[in-house]
């Protein structure tokens, strides 16, 4: 068994995912800092000149709120990538075919899966990301051979040749 983390393409894909996470984190921190600086400048201008800056308060609130959300999303993605890497050091990739049943509804059919076998079940997954561009990128993998690995009790990671990132998905309980 060769761990999935030892695959050079895995390292590249995880690095791409981490780069996106760092962009969100850094962008969020920058927005918060700009919001604080704008607030300080607005207070100084109002104190020294007696004139208030129109919309300054609104912009401060927007920058701090949106920046905080972006920073939290980036930090979460960064933590997730480290958790995934730790898990991928212990499991091999499974190759199989990815079927798309809806915008974020996936079915992974591992190599050797026989749809005529009543005891065989594909791995039913729901994409973790709700970003439109990520959902569309995964939809482009319909009927493609992909690599997938479980990284938690109900969490999987997917990638394919030529894909510069990894996609997280949650296993769906079927009734």
DRENDOKOL-434420 format. One line per field, with one value per atom (N, C-alpha, C): atom name; x, y, z; chain; residue number from 1. Coordinates in steps of 0.05 Angstrom, whole numbers. Layout:
<atoms>
name <- CA / ...
xx <- X / ...
yy <- Y / ...
zz <- Z / ...
chain <- A / ...
resi <- NUM / ...
</atoms>
This chain:
<atoms>
name <- N / CA / C / N / CA / C / N / CA / C / N / CA / C / N / CA / C / N / CA / C / N / CA / C / N / CA / C / N / CA / C / N / CA / C / N / CA / C / N / CA / C / N / CA / C / N / CA / C / N / CA / C / N / CA / C / N / CA / C / N / CA / C / N / CA / C / N / CA / C / N / CA / C / N / CA / C / N / CA / C / N / CA / C / N / CA / C / N / CA / C / N / CA / C / N / CA / C / N / CA / C / N / CA / C / N / CA / C / N / CA / C / N / CA / C / N / CA / C / N / CA / C / N / CA / C / N / CA / C / N / CA / C / N / CA / C / N / CA / C / N / CA / C / N / CA / C / N / CA / C / N / CA / C / N / CA / C / N / CA / C / N / CA / C / N / CA / C / N / CA / C / N / CA / C / N / CA / C / N / CA / C / N / CA / C / N / CA / C / N / CA / C / N / CA / C / N / CA / C / N / CA / C / N / CA / C / N / CA / C / N / CA / C / N / CA / C / N / CA / C / N / CA / C / N / CA / C / N / CA / C / N / CA / C / N / CA / C / N / CA / C / N / CA / C / N / CA / C / N / CA / C / N / CA / C / N / CA / C / N / CA / C / N / CA / C / N / CA / C / N / CA / C / N / CA / C / N / CA / C / N / CA / C / N / CA / C / N / CA / C / N / CA / C / N / CA / C / N / CA / C / N / CA / C / N / CA / C / N / CA / C / N / CA / C / N / CA / C / N / CA / C / N / CA / C / N / CA / C / N / CA / C / N / CA / C / N / CA / C / N / CA / C / N / CA / C / N / CA / C / N / CA / C / N / CA / C / N / CA / C / N / CA / C / N / CA / C / N / CA / C / N / CA / C / N / CA / C / N / CA / C / N / CA / C / N / CA / C / N / CA / C / N / CA / C / N / CA / C / N / CA / C / N / CA / C / N / CA / C / N / CA / C / N / CA / C / N / CA / C / N / CA / C / N / CA / C / N / CA / C / N / CA / C / N / CA / C / N / CA / C / N / CA / C / N / CA / C / N / CA / C / N / CA / C / N / CA / C / N / CA / C / N / CA / C / N / CA / C / N / CA / C / N / CA / C / N / CA / C / N / CA / C / N / CA / C / N / CA / C / N / CA / C / N / CA / C / N / CA / C / N / CA / C / N / CA / C / N / CA / C / N / CA / C / N / CA / C / N / CA / C / N / CA / C / N / CA / C / N / CA / C / N / CA / C / N / CA / C / N / CA / C / N / CA / C / N / CA / C / N / CA / C / N / CA / C / N / CA / C / N / CA / C / N / CA / C / N / CA / C / N / CA / C / N / CA / C / N / CA / C / N / CA / C / N / CA / C / N / CA / C / N / CA / C / N / CA / C / N / CA / C / N / CA / C / N / CA / C / N / CA / C
xx <- 17 / 0 / 18 / 14 / 29 / 9 / 17 / -1 / -6 / -30 / -37 / -20 / -11 / 5 / 33 / 42 / 68 / 67 / 44 / 41 / 48 / 66 / 73 / 49 / 30 / 7 / -10 / -10 / -25 / -13 / 13 / 27 / 20 / 21 / 15 / -14 / -32 / -60 / -66 / -53 / -57 / -44 / -21 / -8 / -26 / -40 / -59 / -82 / -92 / -114 / -104 / -80 / -69 / -64 / -56 / -51 / -78 / -99 / -125 / -133 / -128 / -135 / -119 / -94 / -77 / -86 / -95 / -105 / -129 / -148 / -172 / -164 / -146 / -137 / -124 / -105 / -90 / -109 / -126 / -145 / -163 / -172 / -190 / -175 / -151 / -135 / -130 / -123 / -118 / -144 / -167 / -192 / -198 / -193 / -197 / -178 / -153 / -133 / -141 / -150 / -159 / -183 / -201 / -224 / -217 / -198 / -188 / -174 / -157 / -143 / -163 / -183 / -203 / -218 / -224 / -238 / -221 / -195 / -177 / -174 / -172 / -170 / -195 / -218 / -244 / -247 / -239 / -241 / -222 / -197 / -178 / -187 / -198 / -207 / -231 / -249 / -273 / -264 / -245 / -236 / -221 / -203 / -187 / -202 / -219 / -232 / -261 / -272 / -300 / -319 / -308 / -325 / -325 / -349 / -352 / -348 / -337 / -334 / -359 / -373 / -397 / -391 / -406 / -404 / -380 / -363 / -340 / -347 / -367 / -376 / -386 / -402 / -412 / -389 / -369 / -346 / -330 / -327 / -312 / -326 / -352 / -367 / -365 / -368 / -366 / -338 / -318 / -290 / -284 / -292 / -286 / -303 / -328 / -346 / -337 / -335 / -327 / -299 / -281 / -254 / -253 / -269 / -270 / -281 / -301 / -313 / -292 / -279 / -259 / -235 / -226 / -204 / -212 / -237 / -246 / -248 / -258 / -259 / -231 / -213 / -185 / -172 / -176 / -165 / -177 / -203 / -216 / -205 / -202 / -191 / -163 / -147 / -119 / -118 / -135 / -136 / -146 / -165 / -176 / -154 / -138 / -117 / -96 / -90 / -71 / -83 / -109 / -123 / -123 / -129 / -129 / -102 / -81 / -54 / -47 / -54 / -49 / -63 / -88 / -103 / -92 / -84 / -74 / -47 / -34 / -9 / -15 / -40 / -46 / -64 / -74 / -91 / -82 / -87 / -80 / -103 / -96 / -117 / -133 / -158 / -175 / -182 / -178 / -187 / -215 / -229 / -256 / -269 / -294 / -309 / -327 / -327 / -343 / -368 / -391 / -417 / -429 / -440 / -452 / -483 / -496 / -525 / -540 / -525 / -537 / -514 / -521 / -501 / -478 / -485 / -464 / -467 / -483 / -488 / -471 / -454 / -434 / -437 / -428 / -426 / -399 / -384 / -358 / -360 / -354 / -355 / -326 / -317 / -289 / -284 / -258 / -250 / -260 / -272 / -283 / -313 / -324 / -352 / -370 / -389 / -408 / -436 / -447 / -473 / -496 / -490 / -510 / -510 / -490 / -488 / -506 / -526 / -545 / -532 / -509 / -496 / -475 / -469 / -449 / -462 / -450 / -460 / -437 / -443 / -423 / -420 / -400 / -397 / -412 / -434 / -450 / -439 / -434 / -421 / -435 / -431 / -441 / -417 / -413 / -391 / -392 / -369 / -369 / -371 / -358 / -357 / -383 / -393 / -416 / -409 / -383 / -374 / -382 / -393 / -403 / -380 / -357 / -335 / -325 / -325 / -316 / -336 / -361 / -382 / -381 / -377 / -375 / -350 / -328 / -304 / -307 / -321 / -326 / -345 / -365 / -384 / -370 / -348 / -332 / -320 / -318 / -306 / -327 / -351 / -372 / -362 / -364 / -356 / -325 / -310 / -281 / -270 / -246 / -232 / -219 / -225 / -214 / -201 / -186 / -175 / -190 / -197 / -211 / -199 / -201 / -191 / -208 / -214 / -228 / -209 / -217 / -199 / -213 / -234 / -249 / -271 / -287 / -308 / -329 / -334 / -354 / -344 / -318 / -306 / -287 / -288 / -271 / -258 / -235 / -221 / -219 / -225 / -224 / -204 / -191 / -175 / -173 / -162 / -159 / -133 / -124 / -101 / -107 / -88 / -92 / -108 / -118 / -134 / -114 / -113 / -93 / -100 / -121 / -130 / -144 / -152 / -168 / -196 / -215 / -242 / -251 / -263 / -273 / -303 / -311 / -339 / -346 / -371 / -381 / -397 / -393 / -409 / -438 / -456 / -484 / -495 / -510 / -523 / -547 / -547 / -570 / -590 / -615 / -636 / -646
yy <- -23 / 0 / 25 / 41 / 67 / 89 / 103 / 124 / 146 / 156 / 176 / 201 / 208 / 231 / 229 / 205 / 201 / 206 / 209 / 214 / 243 / 249 / 277 / 294 / 282 / 297 / 305 / 288 / 294 / 319 / 319 / 342 / 367 / 366 / 389 / 398 / 380 / 386 / 399 / 387 / 398 / 426 / 430 / 456 / 477 / 469 / 487 / 494 / 474 / 479 / 498 / 493 / 509 / 538 / 541 / 568 / 584 / 571 / 584 / 591 / 573 / 579 / 603 / 604 / 626 / 652 / 652 / 676 / 686 / 668 / 677 / 688 / 674 / 683 / 710 / 713 / 738 / 761 / 755 / 776 / 785 / 767 / 773 / 790 / 783 / 798 / 826 / 828 / 855 / 872 / 860 / 875 / 885 / 868 / 877 / 899 / 897 / 918 / 944 / 942 / 967 / 979 / 962 / 972 / 987 / 976 / 989 / 1015 / 1015 / 1039 / 1061 / 1053 / 1072 / 1084 / 1067 / 1077 / 1097 / 1091 / 1109 / 1135 / 1134 / 1158 / 1175 / 1161 / 1176 / 1190 / 1177 / 1189 / 1213 / 1210 / 1232 / 1256 / 1251 / 1273 / 1286 / 1271 / 1283 / 1299 / 1290 / 1304 / 1329 / 1328 / 1351 / 1372 / 1364 / 1383 / 1388 / 1370 / 1373 / 1363 / 1353 / 1342 / 1312 / 1301 / 1272 / 1262 / 1238 / 1226 / 1210 / 1218 / 1203 / 1174 / 1156 / 1127 / 1113 / 1128 / 1116 / 1094 / 1098 / 1078 / 1053 / 1057 / 1034 / 1018 / 1032 / 1019 / 1004 / 1015 / 1002 / 976 / 978 / 954 / 932 / 941 / 921 / 909 / 925 / 914 / 895 / 902 / 885 / 860 / 862 / 838 / 819 / 830 / 812 / 801 / 818 / 809 / 786 / 789 / 768 / 742 / 744 / 719 / 706 / 722 / 712 / 699 / 713 / 702 / 675 / 674 / 649 / 627 / 633 / 613 / 603 / 622 / 614 / 597 / 605 / 590 / 562 / 560 / 534 / 516 / 528 / 512 / 503 / 520 / 514 / 491 / 492 / 470 / 444 / 447 / 423 / 411 / 427 / 415 / 400 / 410 / 396 / 370 / 370 / 346 / 325 / 335 / 317 / 305 / 321 / 311 / 289 / 294 / 274 / 248 / 250 / 226 / 212 / 228 / 216 / 202 / 207 / 193 / 164 / 157 / 130 / 114 / 126 / 111 / 114 / 94 / 96 / 109 / 119 / 128 / 104 / 108 / 88 / 101 / 87 / 98 / 88 / 104 / 96 / 118 / 114 / 132 / 150 / 176 / 195 / 200 / 197 / 203 / 227 / 245 / 269 / 266 / 269 / 266 / 293 / 314 / 341 / 360 / 385 / 406 / 398 / 385 / 377 / 348 / 332 / 305 / 287 / 271 / 254 / 225 / 209 / 180 / 170 / 159 / 148 / 118 / 108 / 79 / 68 / 56 / 46 / 26 / 23 / 4 / -24 / -38 / -64 / -63 / -40 / -37 / -48 / -64 / -76 / -66 / -49 / -38 / -59 / -82 / -103 / -121 / -118 / -133 / -119 / -133 / -120 / -114 / -127 / -121 / -99 / -90 / -69 / -42 / -24 / 3 / 23 / 43 / 63 / 81 / 96 / 115 / 140 / 145 / 169 / 192 / 215 / 237 / 263 / 283 / 310 / 328 / 345 / 363 / 382 / 386 / 403 / 433 / 440 / 468 / 475 / 499 / 509 / 531 / 536 / 556 / 546 / 564 / 557 / 547 / 561 / 552 / 525 / 518 / 491 / 470 / 476 / 457 / 452 / 473 / 469 / 454 / 459 / 444 / 414 / 407 / 379 / 367 / 382 / 372 / 366 / 379 / 373 / 345 / 334 / 307 / 285 / 291 / 270 / 248 / 223 / 199 / 198 / 214 / 213 / 194 / 184 / 167 / 186 / 183 / 201 / 184 / 197 / 184 / 195 / 177 / 185 / 170 / 183 / 170 / 180 / 161 / 170 / 184 / 207 / 222 / 226 / 212 / 214 / 193 / 191 / 171 / 175 / 200 / 206 / 227 / 230 / 251 / 238 / 247 / 237 / 261 / 256 / 275 / 264 / 281 / 273 / 289 / 277 / 292 / 275 / 287 / 272 / 283 / 268 / 277 / 304 / 322 / 349 / 368 / 360 / 378 / 390 / 416 / 429 / 431 / 417 / 419 / 393 / 393 / 370 / 381 / 363 / 370 / 353 / 365 / 350 / 344 / 320 / 312 / 296 / 298 / 283 / 259 / 236 / 213 / 217 / 210 / 213 / 187 / 187 / 162 / 157 / 133 / 126 / 110 / 114 / 101 / 77
zz <- 0 / 0 / 0 / -20 / -21 / -12 / 9 / 19 / -2 / -3 / -23 / -21 / 4 / 8 / -5 / -12 / -24 / -54 / -66 / -94 / -100 / -119 / -125 / -134 / -148 / -156 / -132 / -112 / -88 / -74 / -72 / -60 / -75 / -102 / -119 / -115 / -114 / -110 / -83 / -62 / -35 / -33 / -46 / -46 / -59 / -81 / -94 / -76 / -61 / -42 / -20 / -9 / 12 / 2 / -22 / -33 / -34 / -42 / -41 / -13 / 6 / 34 / 44 / 37 / 46 / 34 / 9 / -4 / 11 / 18 / 33 / 60 / 74 / 100 / 99 / 81 / 78 / 69 / 50 / 41 / 63 / 79 / 102 / 122 / 129 / 148 / 138 / 112 / 100 / 102 / 96 / 97 / 125 / 145 / 173 / 180 / 173 / 179 / 165 / 140 / 126 / 140 / 149 / 164 / 189 / 204 / 228 / 222 / 201 / 193 / 184 / 168 / 160 / 184 / 203 / 227 / 242 / 245 / 258 / 243 / 216 / 200 / 202 / 201 / 202 / 229 / 250 / 277 / 279 / 268 / 269 / 253 / 229 / 212 / 225 / 236 / 249 / 274 / 288 / 312 / 305 / 285 / 278 / 262 / 243 / 226 / 234 / 249 / 256 / 235 / 212 / 191 / 192 / 188 / 187 / 158 / 155 / 129 / 123 / 101 / 94 / 87 / 96 / 91 / 103 / 118 / 130 / 150 / 166 / 185 / 171 / 150 / 135 / 123 / 111 / 99 / 120 / 143 / 165 / 172 / 176 / 184 / 162 / 137 / 115 / 113 / 115 / 113 / 136 / 160 / 183 / 182 / 175 / 174 / 152 / 128 / 105 / 109 / 119 / 124 / 144 / 165 / 186 / 175 / 159 / 146 / 128 / 111 / 93 / 108 / 129 / 145 / 158 / 168 / 181 / 160 / 136 / 115 / 107 / 104 / 98 / 119 / 144 / 167 / 168 / 163 / 163 / 141 / 117 / 94 / 99 / 112 / 118 / 139 / 159 / 179 / 165 / 148 / 134 / 117 / 103 / 86 / 103 / 126 / 144 / 154 / 160 / 169 / 146 / 122 / 99 / 94 / 95 / 91 / 111 / 136 / 157 / 151 / 142 / 135 / 110 / 90 / 65 / 69 / 91 / 97 / 105 / 111 / 121 / 102 / 80 / 62 / 33 / 17 / -12 / -27 / -51 / -69 / -80 / -84 / -98 / -124 / -146 / -172 / -178 / -192 / -200 / -217 / -223 / -240 / -223 / -230 / -215 / -232 / -219 / -232 / -218 / -234 / -223 / -225 / -202 / -202 / -197 / -193 / -187 / -183 / -176 / -172 / -153 / -131 / -112 / -103 / -118 / -111 / -129 / -116 / -131 / -123 / -141 / -136 / -146 / -128 / -135 / -137 / -161 / -166 / -167 / -145 / -144 / -166 / -173 / -193 / -185 / -204 / -199 / -191 / -188 / -181 / -203 / -196 / -215 / -208 / -226 / -220 / -222 / -233 / -235 / -210 / -193 / -168 / -147 / -138 / -118 / -91 / -85 / -59 / -61 / -85 / -89 / -88 / -73 / -71 / -78 / -95 / -99 / -74 / -72 / -50 / -57 / -43 / -49 / -33 / -47 / -35 / -41 / -24 / -28 / -26 / -46 / -46 / -22 / -9 / 15 / 7 / -14 / -23 / -37 / -32 / -46 / -66 / -69 / -88 / -116 / -132 / -158 / -176 / -175 / -193 / -186 / -159 / -151 / -159 / -156 / -164 / -194 / -209 / -239 / -246 / -232 / -238 / -233 / -211 / -206 / -226 / -234 / -254 / -281 / -286 / -311 / -309 / -285 / -281 / -284 / -293 / -297 / -315 / -306 / -321 / -324 / -310 / -311 / -290 / -296 / -276 / -257 / -232 / -211 / -189 / -172 / -149 / -124 / -106 / -82 / -58 / -35 / -11 / 13 / 31 / 55 / 74 / 84 / 103 / 130 / 134 / 159 / 158 / 179 / 180 / 157 / 151 / 130 / 110 / 108 / 91 / 71 / 46 / 25 / 11 / -2 / -18 / -46 / -66 / -94 / -110 / -129 / -148 / -174 / -194 / -220 / -233 / -253 / -268 / -281 / -279 / -291 / -275 / -252 / -234 / -214 / -212 / -195 / -165 / -157 / -129 / -120 / -96 / -86 / -78 / -79 / -72 / -48 / -29 / -6 / -10 / 0 / -2 / 23 / 30 / 53 / 43 / 56 / 49 / 58 / 40 / 46 / 55 / 76 / 86 / 68 / 57 / 41 / 57 / 51 / 67 / 54
chain <- A / A / A / A / A / A / A / A / A / A / A / A / A / A / A / A / A / A / A / A / A / A / A / A / A / A / A / A / A / A / A / A / A / A / A / A / A / A / A / A / A / A / A / A / A / A / A / A / A / A / A / A / A / A / A / A / A / A / A / A / A / A / A / A / A / A / A / A / A / A / A / A / A / A / A / A / A / A / A / A / A / A / A / A / A / A / A / A / A / A / A / A / A / A / A / A / A / A / A / A / A / A / A / A / A / A / A / A / A / A / A / A / A / A / A / A / A / A / A / A / A / A / A / A / A / A / A / A / A / A / A / A / A / A / A / A / A / A / A / A / A / A / A / A / A / A / A / A / A / A / A / A / A / A / A / A / A / A / A / A / A / A / A / A / A / A / A / A / A / A / A / A / A / A / A / A / A / A / A / A / A / A / A / A / A / A / A / A / A / A / A / A / A / A / A / A / A / A / A / A / A / A / A / A / A / A / A / A / A / A / A / A / A / A / A / A / A / A / A / A / A / A / A / A / A / A / A / A / A / A / A / A / A / A / A / A / A / A / A / A / A / A / A / A / A / A / A / A / A / A / A / A / A / A / A / A / A / A / A / A / A / A / A / A / A / A / A / A / A / A / A / A / A / A / A / A / A / A / A / A / A / A / A / A / A / A / A / A / A / A / A / A / A / A / A / A / A / A / A / A / A / A / A / A / A / A / A / A / A / A / A / A / A / A / A / A / A / A / A / A / A / A / A / A / A / A / A / A / A / A / A / A / A / A / A / A / A / A / A / A / A / A / A / A / A / A / A / A / A / A / A / A / A / A / A / A / A / A / A / A / A / A / A / A / A / A / A / A / A / A / A / A / A / A / A / A / A / A / A / A / A / A / A / A / A / A / A / A / A / A / A / A / A / A / A / A / A / A / A / A / A / A / A / A / A / A / A / A / A / A / A / A / A / A / A / A / A / A / A / A / A / A / A / A / A / A / A / A / A / A / A / A / A / A / A / A / A / A / A / A / A / A / A / A / A / A / A / A / A / A / A / A / A / A / A / A / A / A / A / A / A / A / A / A / A / A / A / A / A / A / A / A / A / A / A / A / A / A / A / A / A / A / A / A / A / A / A / A / A / A / A / A / A / A / A / A / A / A / A / A / A / A / A / A / A / A / A / A / A / A / A / A / A / A / A / A / A / A / A / A / A / A / A / A / A
resi <- 1 / 1 / 1 / 2 / 2 / 2 / 3 / 3 / 3 / 4 / 4 / 4 / 5 / 5 / 5 / 6 / 6 / 6 / 7 / 7 / 7 / 8 / 8 / 8 / 9 / 9 / 9 / 10 / 10 / 10 / 11 / 11 / 11 / 12 / 12 / 12 / 13 / 13 / 13 / 14 / 14 / 14 / 15 / 15 / 15 / 16 / 16 / 16 / 17 / 17 / 17 / 18 / 18 / 18 / 19 / 19 / 19 / 20 / 20 / 20 / 21 / 21 / 21 / 22 / 22 / 22 / 23 / 23 / 23 / 24 / 24 / 24 / 25 / 25 / 25 / 26 / 26 / 26 / 27 / 27 / 27 / 28 / 28 / 28 / 29 / 29 / 29 / 30 / 30 / 30 / 31 / 31 / 31 / 32 / 32 / 32 / 33 / 33 / 33 / 34 / 34 / 34 / 35 / 35 / 35 / 36 / 36 / 36 / 37 / 37 / 37 / 38 / 38 / 38 / 39 / 39 / 39 / 40 / 40 / 40 / 41 / 41 / 41 / 42 / 42 / 42 / 43 / 43 / 43 / 44 / 44 / 44 / 45 / 45 / 45 / 46 / 46 / 46 / 47 / 47 / 47 / 48 / 48 / 48 / 49 / 49 / 49 / 50 / 50 / 50 / 51 / 51 / 51 / 52 / 52 / 52 / 53 / 53 / 53 / 54 / 54 / 54 / 55 / 55 / 55 / 56 / 56 / 56 / 57 / 57 / 57 / 58 / 58 / 58 / 59 / 59 / 59 / 60 / 60 / 60 / 61 / 61 / 61 / 62 / 62 / 62 / 63 / 63 / 63 / 64 / 64 / 64 / 65 / 65 / 65 / 66 / 66 / 66 / 67 / 67 / 67 / 68 / 68 / 68 / 69 / 69 / 69 / 70 / 70 / 70 / 71 / 71 / 71 / 72 / 72 / 72 / 73 / 73 / 73 / 74 / 74 / 74 / 75 / 75 / 75 / 76 / 76 / 76 / 77 / 77 / 77 / 78 / 78 / 78 / 79 / 79 / 79 / 80 / 80 / 80 / 81 / 81 / 81 / 82 / 82 / 82 / 83 / 83 / 83 / 84 / 84 / 84 / 85 / 85 / 85 / 86 / 86 / 86 / 87 / 87 / 87 / 88 / 88 / 88 / 89 / 89 / 89 / 90 / 90 / 90 / 91 / 91 / 91 / 92 / 92 / 92 / 93 / 93 / 93 / 94 / 94 / 94 / 95 / 95 / 95 / 96 / 96 / 96 / 97 / 97 / 97 / 98 / 98 / 98 / 99 / 99 / 99 / 100 / 100 / 100 / 101 / 101 / 101 / 102 / 102 / 102 / 103 / 103 / 103 / 104 / 104 / 104 / 105 / 105 / 105 / 106 / 106 / 106 / 107 / 107 / 107 / 108 / 108 / 108 / 109 / 109 / 109 / 110 / 110 / 110 / 111 / 111 / 111 / 112 / 112 / 112 / 113 / 113 / 113 / 114 / 114 / 114 / 115 / 115 / 115 / 116 / 116 / 116 / 117 / 117 / 117 / 118 / 118 / 118 / 119 / 119 / 119 / 120 / 120 / 120 / 121 / 121 / 121 / 122 / 122 / 122 / 123 / 123 / 123 / 124 / 124 / 124 / 125 / 125 / 125 / 126 / 126 / 126 / 127 / 127 / 127 / 128 / 128 / 128 / 129 / 129 / 129 / 130 / 130 / 130 / 131 / 131 / 131 / 132 / 132 / 132 / 133 / 133 / 133 / 134 / 134 / 134 / 135 / 135 / 135 / 136 / 136 / 136 / 137 / 137 / 137 / 138 / 138 / 138 / 139 / 139 / 139 / 140 / 140 / 140 / 141 / 141 / 141 / 142 / 142 / 142 / 143 / 143 / 143 / 144 / 144 / 144 / 145 / 145 / 145 / 146 / 146 / 146 / 147 / 147 / 147 / 148 / 148 / 148 / 149 / 149 / 149 / 150 / 150 / 150 / 151 / 151 / 151 / 152 / 152 / 152 / 153 / 153 / 153 / 154 / 154 / 154 / 155 / 155 / 155 / 156 / 156 / 156 / 157 / 157 / 157 / 158 / 158 / 158 / 159 / 159 / 159 / 160 / 160 / 160 / 161 / 161 / 161 / 162 / 162 / 162 / 163 / 163 / 163 / 164 / 164 / 164 / 165 / 165 / 165 / 166 / 166 / 166 / 167 / 167 / 167 / 168 / 168 / 168 / 169 / 169 / 169 / 170 / 170 / 170 / 171 / 171 / 171 / 172 / 172 / 172 / 173 / 173 / 173 / 174 / 174 / 174 / 175 / 175 / 175
</atoms>
